[in-house]
Amino acid sequence: MESSRIEHIPCPFCGSRRATPWAEELGFTAVRCTDCRFLYCNPRPALTLIDSAVRTGSHGPEAQGLQVTSRRIDAKVRRYRRVFADMFDDLWRRGEPIAWLDVGAGYGEVIEAVTALAPSGSHIEGLEPMGPKASQARARGLTITEDYLRPDHAKVDVVSIVDVFSHIPDFGEFLGTVRQVLKPGGELYVETGNLADLERREEFPGELGLPDHLVFAGERHLLGYLERFGFEVIRIRRWRIDGFVNLAKNIVKMLIGRPAGIRIPYTSRYRQLQVRARLRAQSASVG
Ligand SMILES: [Zn+2]
C-alpha cells in the first residue's frame, strides 16, 4: 500500500498508542487499545479515501474494491418502529410536533419509522452522504439531503444515529457538532454494537466490515463519549441478536454458501446498544 493512502492513528477514544492486533479482514487490522480496550482499524485509509468511500459506496484498491451500497430493507422499518415506540413513548404521548434529524439515514428506514410515530406537524428529515442511498430515499418521497452533519444545520429536538458509530473517524468531533444542532435539552439516540466488550473475535460470528467500519465501542466507551460531551443517558437497552431467529438465519446463510457462524443461542455477549441521551442544561465547558 502507498503510505499516503493509509495512516497510523492513536486510539480514538483515549489517545494511547499502545495496542495489540485483535482481528484481520481485507488486509486491514482491528487493534485493541491496551489502555482502554477500544477497538479500532489501524492503520486505516486516509481521511480523503474514507470520505470518497462514504459518498460512493466504493472502496479503493487498498480495501480490495469493497462495495457497501447494500439495499433498502423493509423489515428495518418495522423493527425501528417497535424500538422507537418504546424508547420515546413519552414524546409520542405528549403529542407536540417535533423536529427529528436522522444522520446517516441510508435508505430512510429510520425516517419512515419515526414518521409513523411522530405527532402531526412534526418535521422528520435525514442526512445521507452516500449519493445512491440518498437519491433512492428521495424517490420514495422522504426528506433526505445528500450531506454530512454540519454545525449550521437548523436546530432540532432529536438527532438519531443508527449503525453509524463505526463509520465515524472521530466520534468526539461528531458529538461536538451534534451539540450545536440540538435545541436546549435536545436528545440523541445512538444505536451500535458493543463489539469491544467481547474478548475474542470468534465471539462475533459476522464480518467486521473493515475498513468501512473504523471503530468499535464497548458500553463504557459509548457512555464515556456521551458523558464527555455533556449528555446524560436517560434510557438504555441492550438488545441481543443471538436468539433462535438469528440461528435460523445463519443456517440458511450457510446452506446458500454465504459466510455465517453457528453458535448456541443465548450464549454471546454481543449486544446492540440502544441509548437515548439528553443534553445537560449546564454543559458549556466540554472539549
Ligand atoms: Zn484507548
Residues whose N, C-alpha, C, O or C-beta is under 5 A from the ligand:
A	BS01	ZN	C11 F13 C14 G15 S16 C33 D35 C36 R37 F38
